[in-house]
Amino acid sequence: MKYSKVLLKLSGESLGGSDGKGINEGMLARYAADIKEVVSQGTQVAIVIGGGNIFRGLSGVGKGFDRVRGDQMGMLATVINSIALSMAIKSEGIDAMVFTSTPMKPFASYYVRDEAAAFMNQGGVAIIAGGTGNPFFTTDSASALRAAELGADALLKGTRVDGVYDSDPEKNPAAKKYETLSFDKALAENLKVMDLTAFALCKENSLPIVVFDMNKPGNLLRIVNGENIGTIVSNR
């Protein structure tokens, strides 16, 4: 395998299926099966999920929501998604535990890096919810922070496209895909891989970001084993 410890970032919308809303049981089952494949071969896995399928804090600001309260609602949405995914993973016979950035017992365990790392070392999947615990930070930023804290070999960003392109491949059939990309080039060309805070964290900690299509079964295992099917963004 190429990566022995990874943090997988999933969008909340991905759990909603084709319409990106609510929680689709079929998507949960598909993701859980892919995660089982990776854990079963010995790769340690942590996961951060967004909450946009339930509530997106920033979008609520224009509708009268206070930004801080809106972001807190978004954090709670990530907890709901994380609990749902943990149950799906457990149904595959793999242990999973939800950790939250703010105390939230009895729904989940408070995130302590050493405890999450120990759980992963025992073959469990650590799902880290609640963002960073602070408003004004996205789950992209939370995933970069947790990946750096846990010493992940890579941050895997599962999307609905198979990598990073020079323009939107869903709108431009001639869009060019990058197989590898430097952080500096991605910044210079304004390629929106992740938000700037997350990007800076990964760059400063030499943490590669791998962007790939999570909706194709088996792709997660292929990425972990080093197949060149996505885009790797790194300092090289």
C-alpha positions in Angstrom: 0.0 0.0 0.0 1.1 3.6 -0.6 -0.6 5.2 2.4 -0.7 3.4 5.8 -2.7 6.2 7.5 -5.2 8.5 5.8 -7.8 11.1 6.6 -10.8 10.9 4.3 -12.8 14.1 3.7 -16.3 13.6 2.5 -18.9 16.3 1.7 -22.2 16.2 3.4 -23.9 16.5 0.1 -22.3 13.2 -1.0 -24.3 11.4 1.7 -27.5 12.8 0.2 -27.2 10.9 -3.1 -28.3 12.5 -6.4 -30.1 15.5 -4.8 -27.5 16.1 -2.1 -30.2 16.5 0.6 -30.8 14.4 3.7 -29.1 11.0 4.2 -29.3 8.3 1.5 -28.9 4.8 3.0 -27.5 3.4 -0.2 -24.7 6.0 -0.2 -23.9 5.2 3.4 -23.7 1.5 2.6 -21.5 2.1 -0.5 -19.1 4.3 1.4 -19.0 1.9 4.4 -18.1 -1.0 2.1 -15.3 0.9 0.5 -13.9 2.0 3.9 -14.1 -1.7 5.1 -11.9 -2.7 2.1 -9.2 -0.2 3.1 -9.3 -0.9 6.9 -9.2 -4.7 6.3 -5.9 -4.4 4.5 -4.4 -2.6 7.5 -4.7 1.1 6.6 -5.6 3.4 9.4 -8.5 5.6 8.6 -9.9 8.8 10.1 -12.9 10.6 8.5 -14.3 14.2 8.5 -17.7 14.8 6.9 -19.3 18.1 6.1 -22.9 18.9 6.9 -24.2 20.7 3.8 -26.9 18.0 3.2 -28.6 19.1 6.4 -27.5 22.7 7.0 -24.8 25.0 5.7 -24.0 27.8 8.1 -22.7 30.4 5.7 -25.7 30.1 3.4 -27.9 30.9 6.3 -26.3 34.3 7.0 -28.2 35.9 4.1 -31.5 34.6 5.5 -31.1 36.3 8.9 -28.9 33.8 10.7 -26.1 35.1 12.9 -22.9 33.7 11.4 -21.7 32.2 14.7 -25.0 30.5 15.4 -25.3 29.4 11.8 -21.8 27.7 11.9 -22.8 26.0 15.2 -25.8 24.6 13.5 -23.6 23.4 10.7 -21.3 21.7 13.2 -24.3 19.8 14.7 -25.2 18.7 11.2 -21.8 17.1 10.8 -22.4 15.1 14.0 -25.6 13.7 12.6 -23.8 12.6 9.4 -20.9 11.1 11.4 -23.2 9.0 13.6 -25.0 7.7 10.5 -21.8 6.7 8.8 -20.4 5.1 12.0 -23.5 2.8 12.1 -23.1 1.9 8.5 -19.4 1.0 9.0 -20.2 -1.0 12.1 -22.8 -3.0 10.1 -19.8 -4.0 7.9 -18.1 -5.5 10.9 -15.6 -2.7 11.4 -15.5 -0.7 14.6 -16.1 3.0 14.3 -16.3 5.8 16.9 -17.5 9.4 16.6 -15.3 12.0 18.2 -16.5 15.6 18.5 -14.6 18.8 18.8 -16.8 20.0 21.6 -18.1 17.8 24.5 -21.2 16.0 23.3 -21.8 12.9 25.5 -23.6 10.6 25.3 -23.8 11.1 21.5 -20.1 10.9 20.9 -16.7 11.0 22.6 -14.8 14.3 23.0 -11.9 14.4 20.6 -8.5 13.9 22.1 -5.8 13.3 19.5 -4.0 10.4 21.4 -7.3 8.6 22.0 -8.4 8.8 18.4 -4.9 7.7 17.3 -5.0 4.7 19.7 -8.4 3.7 18.4 -7.2 3.8 14.8 -4.1 1.8 15.7 -6.5 -0.9 17.0 -8.2 -1.1 13.6 -11.1 1.3 14.4 -12.3 4.1 12.2 -12.2 7.5 13.9 -14.9 9.8 12.6 -14.2 13.3 13.8 -17.2 15.6 13.8 -18.0 19.2 14.7 -15.5 20.9 12.6 -12.7 22.6 14.5 -15.2 23.5 17.2 -15.0 27.2 16.2 -17.1 29.3 13.8 -15.6 30.8 10.6 -13.7 27.5 9.9 -14.9 25.0 7.3 -14.8 21.2 7.5 -12.0 21.5 4.9 -10.0 23.3 7.5 -11.0 20.7 10.1 -9.9 17.8 7.9 -6.5 19.4 7.3 -6.0 20.1 11.0 -7.0 16.6 12.1 -4.9 15.0 9.3 -1.8 17.0 10.5 -2.5 16.2 14.2 -2.9 12.5 13.5 0.2 12.2 11.3 -1.7 11.1 8.3 0.3 10.2 5.1 -2.3 12.0 3.0 -5.6 13.9 3.1 -8.0 12.1 0.7 -10.7 14.4 -0.7 -13.5 12.3 -2.1 -15.6 14.2 -4.6 -17.8 13.5 -7.6 -15.1 14.2 -10.1 -11.9 12.2 -10.7 -9.4 14.9 -9.9 -8.5 18.5 -10.3 -9.1 20.2 -13.7 -8.0 23.6 -15.1 -11.8 24.4 -15.5 -15.0 22.7 -14.5 -15.2 19.4 -16.4 -19.0 19.3 -15.9 -19.3 22.5 -18.0 -16.2 22.3 -20.2 -15.7 19.0 -22.1 -12.2 20.1 -23.0 -11.1 20.7 -19.4 -7.6 19.4 -18.7 -7.0 17.1 -15.8 -3.9 17.4 -13.6 -2.3 14.1 -12.5 0.0 15.9 -10.1 0.0 19.5 -9.0 2.1 21.7 -6.7 0.5 23.8 -3.9 2.0 26.9 -5.5 0.6 26.2 -8.9 -2.8 25.4 -7.5 -2.7 28.7 -5.7 -1.4 30.7 -8.7 -4.1 29.3 -11.0 -6.8 29.7 -8.4 -7.8 26.0 -8.6 -10.3 25.5 -5.8 -9.0 22.3 -4.3 -9.8 23.2 -0.8 -10.3 26.5 1.0 -7.2 28.7 1.7 -6.9 27.9 5.4 -7.0 24.1 4.7 -4.6 24.6 1.8 -2.1 26.5 3.9 -2.2 23.9 6.7 -1.4 21.1 4.2 1.3 23.1 2.5 3.1 24.1 5.7 2.9 20.5 7.0 3.9 18.8 3.7 0.7 16.9 3.7 -0.4 15.8 0.2 -4.0 16.2 -0.8 -5.4 13.5 -3.1 -8.6 14.5 -5.0 -10.5 11.6 -6.5 -14.0 10.3 -7.4 -15.4 8.7 -4.3 -18.6 7.7 -6.0 -16.9 4.9 -8.0 -16.8 1.7 -5.9 -13.3 0.5 -5.2 -11.6 3.9 -5.9 -10.7 4.5 -2.2 -8.7 1.2 -2.1 -7.1 2.0 -5.5 -5.9 5.4 -4.2 -4.6 4.0 -0.9 -2.7 1.3 -2.9 -1.1 4.0 -5.1 -3.0 3.8 -8.4 -2.9 7.0 -10.4 -6.6 7.7 -10.7 -6.9 11.1 -9.0 -4.8 14.3 -8.6 -2.1 14.5 -6.1 -1.4 18.1 -4.8 1.9 18.4 -2.9 5.0 20.5 -2.3 6.8 18.7 -5.1 
